[in-house]
């Protein structure tokens, strides 16, 4: 299966998108109105012979005249063939499949047609909620969404994934997105990125002869070639960038031996690394949020002196219960990882797939500085007879930290990233296309947040999850079966309520900024979430004057019902949206999940998750050194390290867009005014605050956190 997929990706290598209408050919473009239409590319004409309505042969001004004729006839698209033959229609892009490079001067070419779409601002029907549309515009919208639903159908979720997915195979999704003006260029670039890193893996393997080399050299090899001219066209290099290479961002390079072994850097990664979703406060009876100490005790080793270890970190005599009541104690653990089996590895005998429990304490400062989170101990597995190690245990303490990193990498990439973001948001984006007309303001807003999601899931998922030869099977000690088990377990508690950022922080008991003063994901996330909330509230107010108008919007109500009950089956998503407040809350969550949350979970892998010695994905037994020793021989082999770096670069090297970058092209002036206002606030108000915070974090010895700087937040889930 994987070999066939690889062949498919190579055969559909990206072609340069035709843009002949914008090349400045004076004869074709004279007197044209660039606001009226936009080119959608050059395609082979054979499938268009009987498509569309013939609007006549035109002269030198073919493009503008054809656009005006199509507009007068009520069409949304038009095409020009060699000689100036003009055709109009409403689904011409759905009739073509193969791109061509033979179009000339924007009017087609030999056996090719140049397709255009009329911009929505030029079409008589305005951007508005469906209840306000005229009868003729409602008919047009109904026809459009009915045609769209033919492409956007959801299948039932399988026994493991549960979540419905688009009912198309990889090749069908690829070809569908190639026809979409918003996805056309991106899908080619993403496809190229997959096999670029696939090829770099084999290139490095050939250069080294499969022999072990320094992990840093593996990492640098992949990073240095993401924008290289041999792999990326010059005009596309701008899409490949790393926050850690931006000199305006302070940065701690954990490839430095003294840093990746440092306990403070290890601890900071729970708060500003790949997975800020695992840490919780340990709570006492009657306290809301966090993990109950009583429940946790059922898994902790009773022979270990937890109270003594906590006292050592806090620097004072205090009982465990009092420390918990005071809000000083925190935990990181991975219940979804409990009891998973280790797969057989051809490169050596793997350590058991342990599910660690790490206890941390918020240590007060004697110099009136902010508290700092410190590691207390790590229990290797979740059973009460499991050994426990502290920073006093030297080599075995480093082993314990790596055991936690192994479980954390799996939890992050399989559950928090793939399952809770990529797969979970897919039915919502599919239903958006199915139910909201292109003339609906929410479609025009959300389409930019949904860009890329279907493509990454369709193209990337097979590489990750292919049985036997997928990245997960090769990388992780629990293999594909363990990953599927984790997702199946995660589904039991998966709910739309989890997408509420502020409620999630409260649920985990992480709101106390005195006990946990350094938590960049929380603090920077609050700034972004509040700005998005204010923006969406104002945006909704532009299109809905009352809650009654919200309830009367049939397209919106159909969308909610489709997401919650009919097709999407998203648990706890409302079947009806009955107020402006409710609409605002749910829109904010969709935008948060597809932009900031994905950026916070995905992009840190470009550094923290790509360096094998910082975050190994599996650990090996060392029969020579014995069980009481731990060193580099326990870390993954070169094959695994190269696989890890290749995956990390595929996930995090490309940023195709940034938060609200689509605003200048928003087709309705009322909505654009609101979006421009908050785009300005994000860059003019929020960016300086986070930039200053990062300077202070760096000064205080913490990891900076560039991932929620507005310019570094991707607008969509496109990797």
C-alpha positions, 0 to 999 in steps of 0.5 A: 500500500505504501509503495503505491502511495509513494508512486502516486505522490511522485507522479503528481509532483507539483506543477506551476499554477497558471496565472496568465491573466496576471502576466500583463499581456496588454492585448488581452487585458486592456480595459479589464477589471481586476476586481471582477474575476480571478484566474483559476488556472490552465487546463486541458480542454478535452473535458470541456467540449460539451460543458458550459454555455457558449457566449460567443467568439470575442476579440482582443478584449476577450477576458473582460468581455467574457467576464461581463457576459458571464456576470450578466447571465448569472454565471460564477465562472467562465472559460476562454479557449484558443481564438477567444471562444467564451463559455460561462457556467457555475461548475466549470472547475468540476469538469476539468482534471488535468492541468496544462501549460499551453495557455497563452495571453490568458485566452487559452491555447491549443487544446487548453482552456483558461478558467476564471471565477467571478469574484463574489463582490462582482456577483449580484448576490451579496455576502449575507446570512441565508435568511436575508438572501433574495429568492433568486439568491437563495435558489443560487445558494441551494444549487451551489451547496447541493453540488458541493455536497456531491464532493463533500460526503462523510463516511462513518468512523471505523472501530478505532478512529470513530470520527467520520472522515471524507468519503474519498481516497487519497488520489480523489482528495488530491485531484479535488483540491487541485481544482480549488483555487484556495488549495491548488498551490498549497496541495502541490507544495505539501505533496512536494514536502512529503516526498522531499523529506522522504527523499532526504531520508534516503539521501542521508542513508546513502551518504552515511552508508547506514552508519551511526553519526551524530544526532545533531548532524542528522537534525542539521542535515534536514533543517538546512535543506528545507528551503534549498533550491534543489528541493524548493522553487525560489518563489516557494522558499518563503513558505519554509521558515523556522521561528528559531531562525528568526533573530528577533526571537530569543532562543535556547538551542537544546541541541547543546548538551548542557541544555537538553540534559538540564532539569529546568529545560526538561521542566520548561518543556512541560509548559512551553514545549511540544505538549503543554496539554499534559501537566495538571495540578494535584488537587485535594478534596473539594478543590476544582480542577486537576488530578485528585491526590487520592486517585493518583495515590492508587498508582504511586509506589507507597515505598517511596518517600514522596513527602521527603522528596517534596520537602527537599524541593520546596526547602521546608518541612511540610506535609504532602496534604498541606503542599497539595492544599497550597497548590504547590504540587503538579503532575504529568502522567499518561493514562492513555499509554498505560499497559500498552505492549512494546513491538518487536524492533529489528534494530535491537531489544526495546525497553518496556513501553512504560507509562511514567508519572512525574511529580513537580513542585512550585518552589518559592524563591527566597529573593522574592522572585517568582516561583519556579516549577521543579521536578520532584521525582519520576515513577517509571511506570503507572503500577505501584511497584514501579521504581522511582528516581529523583535528580539525585540518581544521576544516569537513572534520572536521565533515563527516567526523563527520557522514559517520560519524553518517549510517552510524551512524544507519543501522546502529543503526536498521536492524541493531541495533534493527530486525533484531537486536532487533525481528525477531530476538526475534519468533519467540522470543515467538511460540514462547513463546505456542505452546508454554508454557501460561498455567499455566507459570511461564515463560509468566507471566514472559515474556509481559510481556517479549513484550508489544507486540513483535508489534504494533510489528512488524506496525504499525510495519514497513510504515511503516518499510519501505514501498517508495517511501514508507516512512520508510527510503526517505525518510530514508536515503541508501541507501534501502530497498534498502540497508537490506535489503542490510544486513540480509541481510549481518547475517544471515550472522553473526547467532547466539543467542550475540550476545545474551550481553551479557557475552560481547559486551563481551569479543568486542569487546575492551572489558573494560579499565576503565583504558583505557576507564573511561567506557563507561556502556552496559557498566558500567550494563549489567553491574549490570542483567545480574547482577541479572537473572541472580541473579533468574532463577537463584532463580526457576528454583530455585523451580520446578525442584528438579533438572536432571532436572525441567528435562529432563522439562518437555515444554512447555519442551523443545517451546519450545526445539525450536520456537525452534531447529529447527521454527518459529523457526530461531534459529541456535545456540538449543539444541534441548534445555534440559538443566540449570537453569544452561542454562535460567537463561542463556537466560532471562536473554538473552531478558529482557535483549534485550526490556528493557535492550538494547532500551531502550539502543538505542531510547530515546536516539533521542529526543534524539541521533537526533531532532536533525538537526544532531547525527545527519543521516540523509543529506548533500547536495552543495553545488555553490555552495560546492564540495567543499572546504567544508562547512556547513548547506547540506549537511545534510538539508532540512526534509522529511527533518528532520520525517520524522526527528523524527516517526520518533524520537518514534514510537520513543521517546516512549512508555514503556508499562511499566518493568522488573518493574512487573508483579510485584504481579500475578504470579499465583503467590506463590512466583515473586512472592516472588523477583521482588519481592525483585529489584525491590526490589534494582533500585530500592534498590541499583542505582538509587542506584549509577547515579544517583551515576555519572551525577552524576560523569559529568556533573561530569567533562564526560561525557554522563550515561546514564539509559537503564539506570536501572531506572525508565527501562528498558522491560519490553518491546519495545513501540515 
